[in-house]
Amino acid sequence: MVAKEQNLLSQKSGEGPPIAPKGWKWRCGKRPKDMYFTAPDGSQYRSKRSLNEYLKTLDNPPAPTDFCWAITPQVLDDPALQEFKPTPSPKKTSSTLKPKKAKTLEKPVAGTRTRKSRK
């Protein structure tokens, strides 16, 4: 079974590098490929095509490669994203585990049949 790809920054948002150029805002959706970019003028872009069309209208546009469309573990290693990096959950120790219930042997009630084991 193939593991589902997940968005490592699901429902998170921020501003600037390393995901977007300086002055731009970014937001991740629930799905792995859901990335939203907001330009300094407030216009929003969800597709590379519409973003590239907008960048062509600017006098001094950022490079299209300055926009990160896929959040990978390598992107999360950037010091600017340390607040979003998932922390490993602590391992359960014997003191945090629930004690197991002891099995009790029940005596048969008078007047009832008991099953005999088959051989």
Residue pairs with C-beta under 8 A, 6 or more apart in sequence:
5 32
6 32
7 28
7 29
7 30
7 31
7 32
7 33
7 34
7 71
8 71
8 72
8 73
8 76
8 84
8 86
9 28
9 71
9 76
9 81
9 84
10 28
10 29
10 30
11 28
11 29
11 30
12 27
12 28
12 84
13 25
13 26
13 27
13 28
14 25
14 26
14 81
14 84
15 23
15 24
15 25
15 26
16 22
16 23
16 24
16 80
17 66
17 78
17 80
18 68
18 75
18 78
18 80
18 81
19 26
19 35
19 67
19 68
19 71
19 75
19 81
20 26
20 37
20 66
20 67
20 68
21 62
21 63
21 66
21 67
23 40
24 37
24 38
24 39
24 40
24 62
24 67
25 37
25 38
26 35
26 36
26 37
26 38
26 68
27 35
27 36
27 38
28 34
28 35
28 36
28 71
29 35
29 36
32 70
32 71
33 69
33 70
34 46
35 46
35 67
35 68
35 69
35 70
35 71
36 44
36 45
36 46
37 44
37 45
37 46
37 51
37 67
38 44
38 45
39 45
39 54
43 54
45 51
45 54
48 64
48 67
48 69
51 64
51 67
52 64
55 61
55 62
55 64
68 75
75 81
76 84
76 85
77 85
108 114
